[in-house]
Amino acid sequence: MKQNITMKIGSKTISADSRVFIIAELSANHNGSLDTAIGTIRAAKRAGADCIKLQTYTADTITIDSQEPDFMIKGTIWEGKNLYRLYREAYTPWEWHETLFKTAAEAGLECFSSPFDKTAVDLLEKLGAPAYKIASFEITDIPLIEYVASKGKPVIISTGIAAEEDIQMALNACYRMHNHDVALLKCTSSYPAPVEEANMVMVKDMAARFNVLTGLSDHTMGATVPVVATCFGAKIIEKHFILDRSIGGPDS
């Protein structure tokens, strides 16, 4: 990685020489409660996070309500559910977003989100999101990536399902929009992900191969894999964050 690569998210600067930027992923861990979401943001600040990240979609903007095999979940903790049911249970209501952004600002945290369609990007633009995250399963949604990149904000892309050519296509989509402010996160798209499949050498490899800042979007249990990722040069660590697993929910 070249030493002069930097990314600025709000008041935070990320570079080869900076401390690791820690993103606490709220995901569905509000479990349908705005008060829980607010409490989680405040707890993330106390735990030392730099940022809280949301996911911006509804079941209707991300999928259709179908029982066909392609829409049924297999091989994860959500086995047997269809995608529509999972996303309807897990989504963060759009009417909460303004409150959550304000709560994060009051706590001294940056706040941004993973949009899953253009209407989500439009909402996040109105809220002044300082950056965008492209989720692993959206890395091949080139029109979405182009739309996100066109806003001129930093773009952080997870690579969980990607081959090398997919990563390059996503980067090229950003570059076509004259946005070179891009970072890549190694991700293993399993829930939870086995430690033996973490493959942290890719953090270093992607930095050298694509000349970008790299990091980890972590789905493993515990802190071992994020610590190892930093040894391979990770400058961004994203990890799902919950107040207490006993509250349950689709991501607990």
Summary of the structure (lengths in Angstrom):
residues: 252
radius of gyration: 17.0
end to end distance: 35.2
largest distance: 49.8
contacts: 824
relative contact order: 0.17
helix: 40%
strand: 20%
